[in-house]
Amino acid sequence: MVEFEFKPALCLDLDGTIRYSKSGEFIDRPSDVVVYDDVEEKLWEYRDNGYLIFGISNQGGVAFGYRTRELDHAILAETIRQFEENPFYIVKTSYHHPDGDVEPYCHRSMFRKPQTGMLAFCEVSAWRNGIVVDWDNSLFVGDRPEDKECAEKADIEFVSANEFFGRSESD
């Protein structure tokens, strides 16, 4: 019989929560990625206390043709590279947006926040590795209304990125 571990998850949005663009509103290339200074230590504090660290991010720019999947992978790789050691158990992105025009991403998807599909994907990944996600003791951190709505739909406690990291509104 397989032995399972039970672990809570720290679920984090990426853009505006973990990283930001040094040139404007949206990250458009790997050299534009900046991971906030206050992130790494905080994520490792949670990971060292038994939390799975899940990154979940809408990247609808792919559905509109502003970004390719390959560019998104390069941007994510640069994000991870900026950590001394990768704290993430898994990072999942959704390229879908129902108003987009690039197939096959221009349709409604249960992966796109505020839906909970990316969280379910993370849960399945953990399960396959012998871990049961303790959602009752998990936390969701984000900066946008769809992050909060996703947390509410999943019945996970939500904390704003500014509050969680102790940032002022101008950070």
C-alpha positions in Angstrom: 0.0 0.0 0.0 1.2 3.5 -0.9 2.0 5.8 1.9 0.7 9.3 1.4 2.0 12.6 2.9 -0.5 15.3 3.7 0.8 18.8 3.0 -0.8 22.3 2.7 -0.2 24.4 -0.4 0.9 28.0 -0.8 -0.6 28.9 -4.1 0.8 32.0 -5.7 -0.1 34.1 -8.7 3.1 35.1 -10.7 2.7 38.6 -12.3 2.3 41.3 -9.7 2.8 38.8 -6.9 6.1 37.1 -7.4 7.5 39.1 -10.3 7.1 42.3 -12.3 8.1 43.9 -15.5 11.0 46.4 -15.4 9.8 48.1 -18.6 6.1 48.4 -18.3 2.8 46.8 -17.4 3.4 43.3 -18.9 6.6 41.2 -19.1 7.4 40.9 -22.8 10.8 39.1 -22.8 13.0 37.3 -20.3 15.3 40.3 -19.8 12.2 42.2 -18.5 11.6 39.9 -15.6 12.3 41.1 -12.0 11.5 38.9 -9.0 10.5 41.0 -6.0 13.2 41.1 -3.4 10.8 40.0 -0.6 9.7 36.8 -2.3 12.4 34.1 -2.0 12.9 34.2 1.7 9.1 34.1 2.4 8.6 31.2 0.0 11.3 29.2 1.6 9.9 29.9 5.0 6.7 28.2 4.0 8.4 25.4 2.1 10.6 24.7 5.1 7.4 24.5 7.2 6.0 21.7 4.9 4.0 23.7 2.3 4.0 22.8 -1.3 4.6 25.9 -3.4 2.3 26.2 -6.4 2.7 28.9 -9.0 -0.4 29.5 -11.1 -0.7 32.2 -13.7 -3.0 33.3 -16.5 -1.0 34.1 -19.6 -3.8 35.1 -22.0 -1.4 37.0 -24.2 -0.8 33.7 -26.0 -4.5 33.6 -26.9 -4.1 37.1 -28.4 -0.9 36.5 -30.2 1.2 38.9 -28.1 3.3 36.0 -26.8 4.1 32.5 -27.8 4.2 29.4 -25.6 7.9 29.3 -26.2 8.4 32.9 -25.1 6.3 32.2 -22.0 8.5 29.2 -21.2 11.6 31.4 -21.5 10.0 34.0 -19.2 9.2 31.4 -16.7 12.7 29.9 -16.9 14.1 33.4 -16.3 11.8 33.8 -13.3 13.1 30.5 -11.8 16.7 31.4 -12.6 16.4 34.5 -10.4 15.9 32.4 -7.3 19.0 31.1 -5.5 17.1 27.8 -5.4 13.8 27.0 -7.0 11.1 27.0 -4.3 8.3 25.8 -6.5 6.8 22.3 -6.4 5.0 23.1 -9.7 4.1 26.1 -11.8 1.1 25.9 -14.1 0.0 28.5 -16.6 -3.1 29.0 -18.6 -2.8 30.4 -22.1 -6.6 30.6 -22.7 -8.8 33.7 -23.0 -12.3 33.5 -24.5 -11.8 36.8 -26.3 -8.5 35.8 -27.9 -8.1 34.9 -31.6 -5.3 32.3 -31.6 -6.4 28.6 -31.7 -6.6 26.5 -29.7 -6.4 29.1 -26.8 -9.3 31.4 -27.8 -11.9 29.5 -25.9 -13.2 29.4 -22.4 -11.1 27.1 -20.2 -11.5 25.7 -16.7 -7.7 26.3 -16.3 -8.0 30.1 -16.6 -8.5 31.8 -13.2 -10.9 32.5 -11.7 -11.7 28.9 -12.4 -9.9 26.3 -10.3 -8.5 24.0 -13.1 -4.8 25.0 -12.5 -5.3 24.1 -8.8 -6.8 20.8 -9.7 -3.8 20.1 -12.0 -1.4 20.9 -9.2 -3.4 18.5 -6.9 -3.1 15.7 -9.4 0.6 16.3 -9.8 1.1 16.1 -6.0 -1.2 13.0 -5.8 0.9 11.2 -8.4 3.9 11.8 -6.2 2.3 10.4 -3.0 1.1 13.8 -1.6 -2.4 14.7 -0.6 -2.9 18.4 -0.7 -4.4 19.7 2.6 -6.6 22.4 1.1 -8.2 23.3 4.5 -4.8 24.6 5.7 -3.7 26.1 2.4 -3.3 29.7 1.4 -3.7 31.6 -1.9 -1.7 34.8 -2.5 -2.4 37.1 -5.4 -2.9 40.7 -6.6 -6.0 40.6 -8.8 -9.7 40.0 -8.4 -9.6 36.7 -10.4 -7.0 35.4 -7.9 -9.3 36.1 -5.0 -12.3 34.6 -6.8 -10.3 31.5 -7.7 -9.4 31.1 -4.0 -13.1 31.6 -3.0 -14.3 29.0 -5.5 -11.7 26.5 -4.2 -12.6 27.4 -0.6 -8.9 28.4 0.2 -8.0 31.3 2.4 -6.9 34.3 0.3 -4.3 37.0 1.2 -3.4 39.9 -1.0 0.2 40.0 -2.2 0.8 43.3 -0.5 -0.4 42.0 2.8 1.4 38.7 2.6 4.7 40.2 1.7 4.3 43.3 3.8 4.5 45.6 0.8 3.1 49.1 0.6 0.6 49.9 -2.2 3.3 51.8 -4.1 5.7 48.8 -4.2 
